[in-house]
Amino acid sequence: MKSDSFYATTSPDLDELCINTIRFLAVDAIQKANSGHPRNESQRPSLVVIRTHIGYGSPDKQDSFEAHGSPLGPEEVRLSKERLDWPVEPSFLIPEQALEHFREALVRGSAAETSWDALLGSYAQEYPELAEEFRQVMEGDLPSGWDRAIPNFPADKKGIATRVATGKALNAVAAQLPLVFGGSADLDPSTYTALKGMGDFESAAFLPTDRQGAVGGEWGPGGTNIHFGVREHAMGAILNGLAAHGGVIPFGATFLTFSDYLRPTLRLAALSGLHVIHIFTHDSIGLGEDGPTHQPVEHLASLRAIPRLVVMRPGDANEACVALRMALAMKGRPVALVLSRQAVPTLDRTIYASAEGVARGGYVLAEAQAGPLELILIATGSELSLALEARLALAKDGVRARVVSLPSWEIFDEQPQDYQDAVLPPGVTARLSIEAGSPQGWHRYVGSGGGVLAVEDFGASAPGEVVLREYGFTVERVCSLALALLGRAGKGE
């Protein structure tokens, strides 16, 4: 491009010129792709290949890796300018016409902002309550009493899966909190994240009514369930966009093992401080016959390694409800809720500590029986009930063991040191962590004198309870490891 021709074409109509050029090239490419066939070809795909040059114009570095990874350098910049017939001086040139064109955005933006502020001000005068509601929604403030409908589950030895409990709580909240908006990149019946009776996004069968009761109109298509399709990465990108815009609390769901597919967008949410909720179900080898392709092992550790991401793996239905409430109320960071496929006992909170302890990341669930504390069992998720069973079995061997529920490392690590020390006393070095996932990271809590019961290989295809048993997640195995830490043997051994 000649420099004088650039000046001739740089004008307030530059945007339109660029758009028309792109439109012409696209139409021309499509016509050529369909050459010899009807324009409405619908049976076969057309592939449009756009060939580009990296470092275009550089005489020595165009189409080379050097134009991608390193600056051209002063001499190559000079040669490139000469080749493109662009002024060599000044070293950084912004043509005056281009500068004027882009500075018009300041005027347009200021006018748009003034117009918006005036519109919002007049709306607030006429509809003060609705204006306040709008402000709360856009700033992410939750209305008073928004969480009253979250259920409290009664004690139940059989219990329910934490994915089921979270689904019930999510539906209860969504009915009161229109901000909740999302869906699943896997089967809704598997993740339990379908919002019942709330319609599908952009479904013609579910149109919202305006405030006079008329259907549709300016409000457009409604529904709060998004069917993302089997594409976790795209789901993550959509959720990030929704969170960045504001006005909604977006959530997305899939199996934990498929968190790998959305890692770039999940990491970007953490980097950007976006309030996105990821619901990961089927959280361990306990999911069963789907086998090692669906059984997560390293995934908890990898999620915990992402800075600013809050990972929560609740141990029963009521812990799951507290975790969801925290996730919805949390600002400025993404949250991963890690939930079980299989049913886990709903703990009797008249015997054990309140599930509200989840709000501090970790808490003493069951205290040791009378006498000095000897051993701490630390567990998350579906292994929490196993720790409680082992505590009772160890008591028969005279072991005074405490059970600590540690659903969120990130939240626990943010607590004051005196609280952390109260839950995990530094003087008690006999500690055993129990989690059906990679052992990576657990030694920060069990210390050099502790032990880790974890999964150090891929899973296997079998019923969930069989897989867990074969991998050592039994009361007997927990007791054996615990007694070994104490340098003791169980009765009869």
PyMOL commands that set and color helices and strands:
alter all, ss='L'
color gray80, all
select helices_A, chain A and resi 3-9+14-33+66-69+74-83+96-126+128-139+162-174+188-191+217-219+232-245+256-272+285-287+299-304+317-329+355-360+381-395+409-413+417-423+443-446+464-470+475-485
alter helices_A, ss='H'
color red, helices_A
select strands_A, chain A and resi 156-160+180-184+225-227+249-255+277-281+310-312+335-338+344-346+363-366+375-379+401-405+431-434+451-453
alter strands_A, ss='S'
color yellow, strands_A
deselect
rebuild
show_as cartoon
